[in-house]
Amino acid sequence: MKKLVIALACGAVAAAGLAAVAVPRLHGYVWPDVKAADAPPPAVPGIPVTGGVVEAKDVPVFVNGIGTVQAFNMVQIKSRVDGQLVAVNFTEGQEVRAGDQLVQIDPRSYKAALDQATANLEKDQANLANAQLNLNRDAQIIKNNLAVSQQQYDTDKTAVAMSQGSVDSDKAQVELARVNLDYTSITAPIDGRLGARLVDVGNIVHASDPNPLVTITQLKPIFVSFTLAQENLDAIRDAKAKGPLEVKAFSGDNNRELSTGRLTLVDNAIDQSTGTIHLKATFANDDERLWPGEFVNLRLILSIRKDAPTVPQQTVQVGPNGYYVYVIKADNTVERRPVDVASMQDGMAVIEKGLAPGEKVVVDGQYRLTDGARVRLTNPQPGASG
């Protein structure tokens, strides 16, 4: 009986198995025999990064400084004679040329003094002529052995000498009177720009007044005075021996280049109290971008580094062992490579060692990367900017 039950159970199980296989066949479908090992592995997505290319550029080697713009010449216009100011022939802030009349002081008293000195000169010149005539007459009489005493002759000579002295004195007085008259018309001694007018028409001015009537500032050319640490002196002198050195002036925020000039002074002594050397750079300043009293940032160009590998500054990362970049290889994986950075300037890193022009690098998105990671470029930038 037990054997019968077991046989029936086995038969039922076999029948159920056949039914399970047969059912899909009855519906016209055969289940494929798929093995999990035959399925392709899922693709690993690359880490999105911004890529760039290492570019070769000519990069200046320079030292930075902070300087003060100073007028090439600055003149305070003052009166050299006393008198009433009768005319002002300029407007504040005006550009003037050397020789342009600025103010006029009442000249009448000085014209009268000149006329008087001229009259005295003419009178004494007449006296000199008469004394000379008497001397010549007496000399001729003595020559002809006629009766003229030696005393009379000597008196005539003295009279001529005194008259000559009076004439010379009168000439000096005439010249002084003429100079004083000329001083009543004040002209610009240099080309430049006028400042504020400090005295109005109708006021009495004096040669002893401490304050000027107006100030003229020469803006073209102009120079910038600055200092650098004494450690730069040898490099500056070596570079200057090869030719004139270029100096670039930038705005206080370093975002705008204002002008380009030349180094014109390396002072002859180091300031021992600060350990700095004083320098000056001269700028043509035709566009008047530089203004007296302005503080500017300066770059003294010492040399040009030719065909230096460069990348955007954010490409270079800092690790415990120094600078490094991620280089993108042909299979879109990255290599973490140490580099030596010569300088970072104007948003650009100049690579001294570790990269070659033409290599692809990761410009942005490095924070998720590790050595050998796969990357996917998003918005690749052309050239050295990415």
C-alpha positions in Angstrom: 0.0 0.0 0.0 2.8 2.4 0.9 4.6 1.7 -2.4 1.4 2.5 -4.3 1.0 5.9 -2.6 4.7 6.8 -3.3 4.3 5.8 -7.0 1.2 7.9 -7.3 2.9 10.9 -5.7 5.9 10.8 -8.0 3.6 10.5 -11.0 1.7 13.6 -9.9 4.9 15.6 -9.6 6.1 14.5 -13.0 2.8 15.4 -14.6 2.8 18.8 -13.0 6.3 19.5 -14.4 5.3 18.4 -17.9 2.3 20.6 -17.6 4.4 23.6 -16.7 6.6 23.1 -19.7 3.7 22.3 -22.0 1.6 25.4 -21.2 3.8 28.0 -22.8 4.3 25.8 -25.8 0.5 25.6 -26.1 0.4 29.4 -26.4 3.1 29.5 -29.1 6.0 30.8 -27.0 9.2 29.1 -26.0 11.0 30.6 -23.0 14.7 31.4 -23.8 17.4 29.8 -21.9 19.3 33.0 -20.7 22.3 32.8 -18.5 23.1 35.8 -16.2 26.8 35.5 -17.0 26.1 36.2 -20.7 24.6 39.7 -20.1 26.9 42.8 -20.8 28.0 44.7 -17.7 26.3 48.1 -17.3 28.3 51.1 -18.6 30.0 53.2 -15.9 29.1 56.9 -16.4 32.0 59.3 -16.6 32.3 62.1 -14.0 31.3 65.4 -15.7 34.2 67.9 -15.9 35.3 70.9 -18.0 38.3 70.3 -20.1 41.0 72.4 -21.6 44.2 72.3 -23.6 47.7 73.3 -22.5 48.8 76.3 -24.6 52.3 77.7 -25.3 52.4 81.5 -24.8 55.0 84.2 -24.4 54.6 85.2 -20.7 56.3 88.3 -19.1 58.4 87.8 -16.0 57.8 90.8 -13.8 57.9 92.2 -10.2 54.9 93.9 -8.7 54.9 97.3 -6.9 52.6 100.0 -5.8 53.3 103.6 -6.9 52.1 107.1 -6.7 51.5 109.2 -9.8 53.4 112.5 -9.8 53.2 115.4 -12.2 56.2 115.8 -14.4 56.3 119.5 -13.5 54.1 121.5 -11.1 54.3 125.3 -10.9 52.6 127.6 -8.5 51.8 130.9 -10.2 52.5 133.8 -8.0 52.8 137.6 -8.5 56.4 139.0 -8.5 55.1 142.6 -8.1 52.5 144.3 -6.0 49.3 145.6 -7.6 45.6 145.2 -8.3 44.5 142.2 -10.3 42.6 143.7 -13.3 42.1 140.6 -15.5 42.0 136.8 -15.3 42.3 135.2 -18.7 41.8 131.6 -18.0 39.1 129.2 -16.7 39.7 126.6 -14.0 40.9 123.2 -15.3 41.9 124.7 -18.7 44.7 123.3 -20.8 47.3 126.0 -21.4 50.5 126.3 -23.4 53.7 127.9 -22.3 53.5 131.7 -22.9 49.7 131.9 -22.7 48.7 135.0 -20.6 47.0 134.0 -17.4 46.4 137.2 -15.3 47.0 140.9 -15.7 48.1 143.2 -12.9 47.5 147.0 -13.2 50.6 148.1 -15.2 50.2 151.9 -15.1 52.5 152.6 -12.2 55.2 150.3 -13.6 54.8 151.9 -17.1 55.4 155.3 -15.4 58.5 154.1 -13.6 59.8 152.8 -16.9 59.2 156.1 -18.6 61.0 158.0 -15.8 64.0 155.7 -15.9 64.1 156.1 -19.7 64.1 159.9 -19.3 66.9 159.8 -16.7 68.9 157.7 -19.1 68.4 160.1 -22.0 69.5 163.0 -19.8 72.6 161.3 -18.5 73.5 160.2 -22.0 73.4 163.9 -23.1 75.6 164.8 -20.2 78.0 162.1 -21.2 78.1 163.3 -24.7 78.9 166.9 -23.6 81.6 165.7 -21.2 83.1 163.5 -23.9 83.1 166.5 -26.3 84.9 168.7 -23.7 87.5 166.0 -23.1 88.1 165.6 -26.9 88.5 169.4 -27.3 91.0 169.6 -24.5 93.0 166.6 -25.8 93.2 168.3 -29.2 94.5 171.6 -27.6 97.1 169.7 -25.7 98.1 167.9 -28.8 98.7 171.3 -30.5 100.7 172.6 -27.6 98.1 175.2 -26.7 97.3 176.5 -23.3 95.2 173.9 -21.4 96.2 173.0 -17.9 96.7 169.4 -16.9 94.2 169.9 -14.1 91.5 170.9 -16.6 92.2 167.9 -18.7 91.9 165.6 -15.7 88.7 167.3 -14.7 87.2 166.6 -18.1 88.3 162.9 -17.9 86.6 162.6 -14.5 83.4 164.2 -15.8 83.3 161.7 -18.7 83.8 158.8 -16.3 81.0 160.1 -13.9 78.6 160.6 -16.8 79.4 157.1 -18.0 78.6 155.7 -14.6 75.3 157.6 -14.5 74.4 156.2 -17.9 75.2 152.7 -16.9 73.1 153.1 -13.7 70.2 154.5 -15.7 70.4 151.5 -18.1 70.0 149.2 -15.1 67.1 151.2 -13.8 65.4 151.1 -17.2 65.9 147.3 -17.4 64.5 146.8 -13.9 61.5 149.0 -14.7 60.9 147.0 -17.9 61.2 143.7 -16.0 58.7 144.9 -13.4 56.3 146.0 -16.1 56.6 142.6 -17.8 55.8 141.0 -14.4 52.4 142.7 -14.5 51.4 140.3 -17.3 51.7 136.7 -15.9 52.1 134.0 -18.4 52.2 130.2 -18.2 55.8 129.0 -17.9 55.0 125.4 -19.0 52.4 123.4 -20.9 49.8 121.9 -18.5 46.5 121.9 -16.9 45.3 124.6 -14.5 43.9 124.0 -11.1 41.4 126.1 -9.1 41.6 129.9 -9.2 42.6 131.1 -5.8 42.4 134.9 -6.3 39.6 136.9 -7.9 39.7 140.0 -10.1 40.0 143.3 -8.1 42.1 141.9 -5.3 45.5 143.4 -4.4 48.3 140.9 -4.8 51.8 141.1 -3.4 55.0 139.5 -4.3 55.2 138.3 -0.7 51.9 136.5 -0.7 52.3 132.9 0.4 49.4 131.5 -1.6 49.6 131.1 -5.4 47.1 132.6 -7.8 46.7 129.2 -9.6 48.7 126.0 -10.0 49.8 124.5 -13.4 50.3 120.7 -13.5 52.1 119.1 -16.4 50.4 115.8 -17.2 52.1 114.8 -20.5 54.4 113.2 -19.9 53.9 112.1 -16.3 55.8 109.7 -14.0 55.1 107.2 -11.3 57.3 106.9 -8.2 57.5 103.5 -6.5 59.7 101.3 -4.4 60.7 97.6 -4.5 62.4 95.3 -2.1 66.2 95.5 -2.3 66.3 91.8 -3.2 65.1 92.7 -6.7 67.9 95.2 -7.4 70.3 92.7 -9.0 67.6 91.4 -11.3 66.5 94.9 -12.3 70.1 96.0 -13.0 70.8 92.9 -15.1 67.7 93.3 -17.1 68.2 97.1 -17.5 71.7 96.4 -18.9 70.1 94.6 -21.8 67.8 97.5 -22.8 65.0 99.8 -21.6 62.5 98.1 -19.2 58.8 98.3 -19.7 56.5 99.3 -16.9 52.7 98.7 -16.9 50.4 100.6 -14.7 47.1 99.0 -13.5 44.1 100.3 -11.6 43.9 99.8 -7.8 41.8 96.6 -8.3 44.3 95.3 -10.9 41.5 94.8 -13.4 42.3 97.6 -15.9 45.6 98.4 -17.5 46.0 102.1 -17.5 49.2 102.9 -19.4 52.6 101.5 -20.5 55.8 103.4 -19.8 59.6 103.0 -19.3 61.7 102.7 -16.3 63.7 106.0 -16.1 65.3 106.0 -12.6 66.9 103.5 -10.3 68.0 105.5 -7.3 71.6 105.6 -6.3 71.1 104.3 -2.7 68.9 101.8 -0.8 66.7 103.2 1.9 68.2 101.5 5.0 65.1 102.2 7.1 62.8 100.2 4.8 65.2 98.0 2.8 63.8 99.2 -0.5 65.1 100.8 -3.6 63.3 103.9 -5.1 62.4 103.9 -8.8 60.6 106.1 -11.3 58.8 105.2 -14.5 57.8 107.8 -17.1 54.6 107.5 -19.1 53.5 109.5 -22.2 50.0 109.7 -20.8 48.5 111.0 -24.0 45.1 109.8 -22.9 45.5 111.2 -19.4 44.6 107.9 -17.8 47.1 108.7 -15.0 46.4 111.5 -12.6 48.7 113.2 -10.1 48.3 111.8 -6.6 46.7 108.5 -7.8 47.8 105.2 -6.4 48.4 102.5 -9.0 49.7 98.9 -9.2 52.8 98.5 -11.3 54.5 95.6 -13.2 58.1 96.0 -14.0 58.8 93.7 -16.9 62.2 92.0 -16.5 62.0 89.5 -19.4 59.7 87.4 -21.5 59.4 83.6 -21.0 59.0 82.2 -24.5 56.5 79.5 -25.4 55.7 78.7 -21.8 53.0 76.0 -21.1 50.0 77.8 -19.7 46.6 76.7 -18.3 43.7 78.5 -16.6 44.5 79.1 -13.0 41.7 77.0 -11.6 43.2 74.0 -13.4 46.0 73.8 -10.8 45.1 72.2 -7.5 47.1 72.2 -4.3 47.8 69.0 -2.4 49.9 67.9 0.6 52.9 67.4 -1.8 52.4 70.6 -3.8 50.7 71.6 -7.0 49.1 69.0 -9.3 46.7 68.8 -12.3 44.4 66.1 -13.7 45.5 65.2 -17.3 42.9 63.6 -19.5 44.2 60.6 -21.4 43.0 59.2 -24.7 40.6 56.7 -23.0 38.9 59.5 -21.1 40.5 58.6 -17.8 42.5 61.0 -15.8 46.0 61.0 -14.4 46.9 63.1 -11.3 50.2 64.7 -12.2 52.4 66.9 -10.1 53.6 70.2 -11.7 55.9 73.0 -10.9 54.2 76.4 -11.2 56.4 79.4 -12.3 53.8 82.0 -11.6 50.1 82.7 -11.5 49.0 85.9 -13.2 45.9 87.3 -14.9 43.9 84.1 -14.3 46.6 82.0 -15.9 49.0 79.5 -14.4 52.5 79.3 -16.0 53.8 75.7 -15.8 57.5 75.3 -15.5 57.6 71.5 -15.3 55.0 68.7 -15.7 52.9 69.7 -18.7 53.5 70.0 -22.4 51.6 72.1 -24.9 48.7 70.2 -26.5 47.9 68.0 -23.5 44.3 67.9 -22.3 43.6 68.8 -18.7 40.7 69.2 -16.4 39.9 72.8 -15.9 36.9 72.5 -13.6 35.2 69.7 -11.7 38.2 68.2 -10.0 36.7 67.8 -6.6 35.1 64.3 -7.4 38.2 63.0 -9.2 40.7 60.4 -8.2 43.7 59.0 -10.2 42.4 56.8 -13.0 38.8 58.0 -12.8 36.7 58.1 -16.0 35.5 61.6 -17.0 32.9 63.0 -19.4 33.6 66.5 -20.9 30.8 69.0 -20.6 31.1 72.3 -22.5 34.7 71.8 -23.5 36.5 75.1 -23.9 38.8 75.8 -26.8 42.4 76.7 -26.4 44.1 77.5 -23.1 40.9 78.8 -21.6 39.5 75.3 -21.4 
